[in-house]
Amino acid sequence: MNQLKPSLLDFTKEELASKIKPAFRAKQIFGWLYHNYVENFDEMQNIPKVLRKELSQNYLINPLKIAKKEVSSDGTIKYLFELQDGKTMETVWLKMKDDIYEDGKLIQEAKYTVCVSSQVGCKVGCSFCLTAKGGFTRDLSAGEIVAQVLAVKKDNNHEHNRRVNIVYMGMGEPLDNLDNLTQAIKIFQDEEGLAISGKRQTVSTSGLSNKIDKLGEMDLGVHIAISLHAVDDALRTELIPMNKAHNISSIIDAVKRFPIDTRKRVMFEYLVIKDKNDDIGSAKKLVKLLSGIKAKVNLIYFNPYPGTDYKRPSRDDMVKFQEYLVNHGLLCTIRDSKGIDISAACGQLKEKELNVTN
């Protein structure tokens, strides 16, 4: 355990019941944690003082605190969290859809996605990613993953029963921290907690094909998104060195084995970089590569950051690329950049803080 004490957020409700006696108290504590967002044991009013004292001696509640946040004009909020050991990582609160009113009445509430980190730093070393510059420090515990969602919900006065979507695509490679990732997925799914079903959780991976298989075998009902970014192994290895061990064909084979809800599609993330992978030749190869897979392609603008040689593609080239895919039978969207006026790229806020403090 990387923390001074384990956090209560590290455990499922059943695990808490095995640790806390009488067991029914675990359900009450779970409610305080996930419905009331308490961060102090004294706030758990229906828990006896003796048990509260015992809990405070053995456990933490919240293993992180907000070190900094940046708010974009589009409603995106980027958080830099500090952990118990002083390490930092990032989480993003994304507003996906606005409130919808009809005749002055709210008929549909705004929809939000939380972009969650799974590690401090990352081992994958993608050449386009700022997180990679800092190297890998450690895995996050399950509680540190869970706490990110609780913290941003609390900070935005977002009631526990208002659903959010979770995307594991912040700092780190989620499948490189598989045990803690799957523990967090199960904790989020608990009906007496945040009740975030598997279909609202997406694991975004740079393509650890053997771990894709392991996640699939657990059949947790989550979606999977593949950070593909290239259509041939030479370019993909330049962008994602790990491709040497997990090449494109091994990833595609693993995706074909992954259990997918018949109504859903596998998401393929394609980061578009000017003069690297934004040409129609690449689009043709992508259509061929995804043949036979119920796929959706998400085209993402590369977000430049200080020190990178990669460039943002033109809108015109993005649209041409999208049109080619759509005309050849692939569902494809262009993801509009959010938070472009703040430290939008993964690792950017952390890097900025390091530069300020050094």
C-alpha positions in Angstrom: 0.0 0.0 0.0 1.4 3.3 -1.0 -0.5 5.3 1.6 0.3 5.8 5.2 -3.0 4.0 6.0 -5.4 2.2 3.7 -8.4 4.2 2.6 -12.0 3.0 3.1 -12.4 3.7 -0.6 -10.0 0.7 -1.4 -12.7 -1.8 -0.4 -16.0 -3.1 -1.8 -19.0 -3.1 0.5 -18.5 -6.8 1.1 -14.9 -6.4 2.0 -15.8 -3.6 4.4 -18.4 -5.9 6.0 -15.7 -8.5 6.6 -13.5 -5.9 8.4 -16.1 -3.9 10.3 -18.2 -5.5 13.0 -21.2 -5.7 13.2 -21.3 -6.1 9.5 -24.4 -4.0 9.0 -22.3 -0.9 9.9 -20.4 -1.4 6.6 -23.5 -0.6 4.7 -24.1 2.6 6.7 -20.5 3.6 6.2 -20.7 2.9 2.5 -23.7 5.3 2.4 -21.8 8.0 4.1 -18.9 7.7 1.7 -20.7 7.4 -1.6 -24.0 9.2 -0.9 -22.9 12.0 1.4 -19.2 12.4 0.3 -18.1 12.7 3.9 -14.4 13.2 4.5 -14.4 13.0 8.3 -15.4 10.1 10.5 -17.2 12.5 12.9 -19.7 13.2 10.1 -20.9 9.6 10.3 -23.6 10.5 12.8 -25.3 7.0 13.1 -22.0 5.3 13.7 -21.1 4.8 17.4 -18.2 7.0 18.7 -16.1 4.0 19.7 -16.3 2.6 16.1 -15.6 6.0 14.6 -12.5 6.3 16.7 -11.3 2.8 15.8 -11.9 3.5 12.1 -9.9 6.8 12.3 -7.0 5.0 13.8 -6.8 2.3 11.1 -8.1 4.0 7.9 -8.2 7.2 5.9 -11.3 8.3 4.1 -10.0 10.5 1.3 -6.5 9.6 0.0 -6.1 12.8 -2.1 -6.7 16.5 -2.0 -7.1 19.2 -4.7 -3.8 20.9 -5.3 -4.9 23.0 -8.2 -7.7 23.3 -10.7 -8.2 25.1 -14.0 -11.6 25.9 -15.4 -12.2 26.2 -19.2 -14.7 28.5 -20.8 -16.5 25.4 -22.1 -17.0 24.0 -18.6 -14.2 21.5 -18.6 -12.3 21.4 -15.3 -8.9 20.0 -14.9 -7.8 18.9 -11.4 -4.3 18.3 -10.1 -4.6 16.0 -7.1 -2.0 15.5 -4.4 -1.8 12.0 -2.9 -0.7 11.0 0.6 2.9 10.5 -0.4 3.0 14.0 -2.1 2.9 12.6 -5.6 0.4 14.3 -8.0 -1.8 13.2 -10.9 -4.7 14.6 -12.9 -8.4 14.2 -13.4 -10.7 15.9 -15.8 -14.4 16.8 -15.4 -16.0 17.1 -18.8 -19.4 18.6 -19.6 -20.7 16.6 -22.5 -24.2 18.0 -22.9 -25.9 21.1 -21.4 -29.2 21.2 -19.5 -32.2 21.1 -21.8 -35.2 23.2 -21.0 -38.6 23.2 -22.5 -41.2 25.9 -21.6 -38.9 26.9 -18.7 -38.8 23.4 -17.3 -35.7 21.3 -17.1 -36.4 18.1 -19.1 -32.9 16.7 -19.3 -30.0 17.4 -17.0 -26.5 18.1 -18.2 -24.3 15.0 -18.8 -20.8 14.7 -17.5 -17.8 12.4 -18.0 -14.9 12.0 -15.6 -11.5 11.3 -17.1 -9.7 9.2 -14.5 -6.0 8.5 -14.0 -4.8 5.0 -13.1 -1.1 5.7 -12.4 1.3 8.4 -11.3 3.2 8.7 -14.6 3.1 6.0 -17.2 5.4 3.2 -18.5 4.1 3.2 -22.1 6.2 6.2 -23.2 4.1 7.5 -26.1 6.1 10.0 -28.1 3.2 12.4 -28.4 2.2 12.3 -24.7 3.4 14.8 -22.0 2.8 12.3 -19.2 5.5 10.1 -20.7 8.1 12.8 -20.1 7.8 12.4 -16.4 8.4 8.6 -16.5 6.6 6.1 -14.3 6.3 6.5 -10.5 3.7 4.1 -9.2 0.3 2.6 -9.6 -2.7 4.2 -8.0 -4.6 2.2 -5.4 -8.2 1.3 -6.1 -9.2 3.9 -3.5 -7.1 6.6 -5.2 -8.9 5.8 -8.5 -12.3 5.9 -6.8 -11.5 9.1 -4.8 -11.1 11.0 -8.1 -14.7 10.6 -9.0 -16.0 11.3 -5.5 -13.8 14.4 -5.3 -15.0 16.0 -8.6 -18.6 15.1 -7.9 -18.4 16.7 -4.5 -16.6 19.8 -5.9 -19.3 20.3 -8.5 -22.2 19.7 -6.1 -23.2 16.6 -8.3 -25.6 14.5 -6.3 -24.6 10.8 -5.9 -27.6 9.5 -7.8 -26.8 11.7 -10.9 -25.0 9.4 -13.2 -21.6 10.2 -14.7 -19.6 8.3 -17.3 -16.1 7.3 -16.4 -13.3 7.0 -18.9 -10.1 5.5 -17.7 -7.8 7.5 -20.0 -6.1 10.0 -17.8 -2.5 9.6 -16.7 -1.2 6.0 -16.9 -2.1 2.8 -18.8 -5.2 1.4 -17.0 -4.4 -2.3 -18.0 -0.9 -1.9 -16.5 -2.7 -1.6 -13.2 -5.3 -4.3 -13.8 -6.0 -5.5 -10.3 -6.7 -2.0 -8.8 -8.5 -0.9 -12.0 -11.0 -3.8 -11.8 -11.4 -3.3 -8.0 -12.4 0.3 -8.7 -14.8 -0.8 -11.5 -16.6 -3.1 -9.0 -16.8 -0.4 -6.3 -18.3 2.1 -8.8 -20.8 -0.5 -9.9 -22.3 -1.2 -6.4 -26.0 -0.3 -6.4 -25.7 1.1 -2.9 -22.8 3.3 -3.8 -22.5 5.4 -6.9 -24.3 2.7 -9.0 -22.2 3.5 -12.2 -22.9 0.5 -14.4 -20.3 -1.2 -16.6 -21.9 0.3 -19.7 -21.0 3.8 -18.3 -17.4 2.8 -17.7 -14.8 2.8 -20.6 -11.3 1.4 -20.3 -9.0 3.2 -22.7 -5.9 1.2 -23.4 -2.8 1.7 -25.6 -3.1 -2.0 -26.5 -1.8 -4.5 -23.9 -3.3 -7.3 -25.9 -2.8 -10.0 -23.2 -4.4 -7.7 -20.5 -7.3 -7.0 -22.9 -8.0 -10.7 -22.8 -7.7 -10.8 -19.0 -10.2 -7.9 -18.6 -12.5 -9.6 -21.1 -12.5 -12.9 -19.1 -13.7 -11.0 -16.0 -16.8 -9.9 -18.0 -17.4 -6.7 -16.0 -19.6 -5.2 -18.7 -17.3 -2.3 -19.3 -16.5 -0.9 -22.7 -13.1 -0.8 -24.2 -11.4 1.9 -26.3 -8.2 1.3 -28.2 -5.7 4.0 -28.6 -4.7 3.0 -32.1 -3.3 6.2 -33.6 -1.6 4.5 -36.6 -2.5 1.9 -39.2 1.0 0.4 -39.7 3.4 -1.0 -37.1 6.3 1.3 -38.2 4.5 4.5 -37.3 2.7 3.0 -34.3 6.0 1.9 -32.9 7.3 5.5 -33.3 4.3 6.8 -31.5 3.9 4.0 -29.0 7.1 2.1 -28.4 5.2 -0.7 -26.6 3.8 -1.6 -30.1 7.0 -3.8 -30.5 5.6 -6.2 -27.8 1.9 -5.7 -28.6 1.6 -5.0 -32.4 -1.5 -4.0 -34.2 -2.5 -7.5 -35.3 -2.3 -8.8 -31.7 -4.5 -6.0 -30.5 -7.1 -6.5 -33.2 -7.2 -10.2 -32.4 -7.7 -9.5 -28.7 -10.5 -7.0 -29.5 -12.3 -9.6 -31.5 -12.3 -11.9 -28.5 -13.5 -9.2 -26.1 -17.1 -9.6 -24.9 -19.1 -6.7 -26.3 -22.8 -5.8 -25.6 -24.4 -6.5 -29.0 -25.8 -3.0 -29.0 -22.5 -1.4 -28.5 -19.3 -0.8 -30.5 -15.6 -1.0 -29.8 -14.2 2.5 -29.8 -10.9 3.1 -31.6 -9.2 6.4 -30.7 -7.2 7.9 -33.5 -5.0 10.8 -32.6 -4.6 12.8 -35.8 -1.1 14.4 -36.2 -0.4 16.7 -39.1 1.7 15.1 -41.8 2.0 11.8 -39.8 -1.3 10.0 -40.1 -3.8 12.5 -41.5 -3.8 11.4 -45.2 -6.4 9.5 -47.1 -3.9 6.6 -47.6 -4.1 6.1 -43.8 -7.9 6.3 -43.9 -8.0 3.5 -46.5 -5.7 1.3 -44.3 -7.9 2.0 -41.3 -11.1 0.9 -43.1 -9.3 -2.4 -44.1 -7.9 -2.9 -40.6 -11.3 -2.6 -38.9 -13.2 -4.8 -41.3 -15.3 -7.3 -39.5 -15.3 -5.4 -36.2 -18.4 -3.5 -34.9 -16.3 -0.3 -34.5 -16.6 3.4 -33.9 -13.6 5.6 -34.7 -13.0 8.7 -32.7 -10.8 11.2 -34.5 -8.9 13.4 -32.0 -7.0 16.6 -32.7 -3.4 16.4 -31.4 -3.2 19.1 -28.7 0.3 20.7 -29.0 2.2 21.5 -25.9 5.6 23.2 -25.3 8.5 21.2 -26.6 6.7 18.9 -29.0 7.5 18.6 -32.7 4.1 17.2 -33.6 1.5 19.6 -35.0 -2.3 19.9 -34.9 -4.0 18.8 -38.2 -6.2 21.2 -40.1 -10.0 21.1 -39.8 -10.2 20.4 -43.5 -8.0 17.3 -43.3 -9.9 16.0 -40.3 -13.2 16.3 -42.2 -11.8 14.6 -45.3 -10.5 11.8 -43.2 -13.9 11.4 -41.5 -15.8 11.5 -44.7 -13.7 8.8 -46.2 -14.3 6.5 -43.2 -18.1 7.2 -43.1 -18.4 6.7 -46.9 -16.8 3.3 -46.5 -19.1 2.1 -43.7 -17.3 3.1 -40.5 -19.1 5.1 -37.8 -16.8 8.0 -37.2 -16.9 11.2 -35.1 -14.4 14.1 -34.7 -14.0 14.8 -31.0 -14.1 18.5 -30.5 -11.2 19.6 -28.3 -12.4 20.5 -24.8 -10.5 22.6 -22.4 -8.2 23.9 -25.1 -7.8 27.2 -23.2 -6.4 25.4 -20.2 -3.8 22.7 -19.7 -5.7 20.3 -21.8 -3.2 17.6 -22.7 -2.7 14.8 -20.2 0.2 15.7 -17.9 0.2 19.4 -18.9 -1.1 20.8 -15.6 1.3 18.5 -13.6 4.2 19.6 -15.8 3.3 23.3 -15.4 3.2 23.0 -11.6 6.6 21.2 -11.6 8.1 24.0 -13.7 6.7 26.6 -11.3 8.0 24.9 -8.2 11.4 23.9 -9.5 
